[in-house]
Every structure is written in structure tokens, then in C-alpha cells.
């Protein structure tokens, strides 16, 4: 899965239902929301597909920005659950 940074211009927009957006994505997609404006998203879809789904689900004209940060270095001081979300998950063997 790739990790994306998603930023909205107006996180308080009542038309933004992040749960319905994540539910419209691929199986296993997840979102970690910092506030209504900034989210980290895990998905196997491309940036273009994720952007298109935003318009399909919300049908609004708010501005947003999305970027793949999968191979970016990162560091900082955040809660453990944030780092748990960002770290790659090991895949279990199909033979198990």
C-alpha cells in the first residue's frame, strides 16, 4: 500500500464525509485524520484515481491537494497511533 497526504482547503465543509470516501476506495484502504484539513491515507490506488473518487463521492468544488509520500523520509513528535499508521505492515505468508 502507498501512503498519501491529503489536504483540504476547508475541513469544516459539511459535504466532506471522510468515512464514505474511504469506503469508496480499494479493500484495506485506511485514513488517519489530523484535523478536518489534513489526512494521511493508505491505498493501492493512484493519485489520479484517489482524486477522481473525491469528486465522485463529494460532488463539491472545494480545493484539495493529494500527494504520494510512500518513499518520503519522515520524522517528528506524534502519538504512537500515528507512527503505527505510517509504518509498513508485514504481509503474512499465504502458506500459513
C-alpha positions, 0 to 999 in steps of 0.5 A: 500500500502507498501512503498519501497526504491529503489536504483540504482547503476547508475541513469544516465543509459539511459535504466532506464525509471522510468515512464514505470516501474511504469506503469508496476506495480499494479493500484495506484502504485506511485514513488517519485524520489530523484535523478536518484539513489534513489526512494521511491515507493508505491505498493501492490506488493512484493519485489520479484515481484517489482524486477522481473518487473525491469528486465522485463521492463529494460532488463539491468544488472545494480545493484539495491537494493529494500527494504520494509520500510512500518513499518520503523520509519522515520524522517528528513528535506524534502519538504512537497511533500515528507512527503505527499508521505510517509504518509498513505492515508485514504481509503474512505468508499465504502458506500459513 
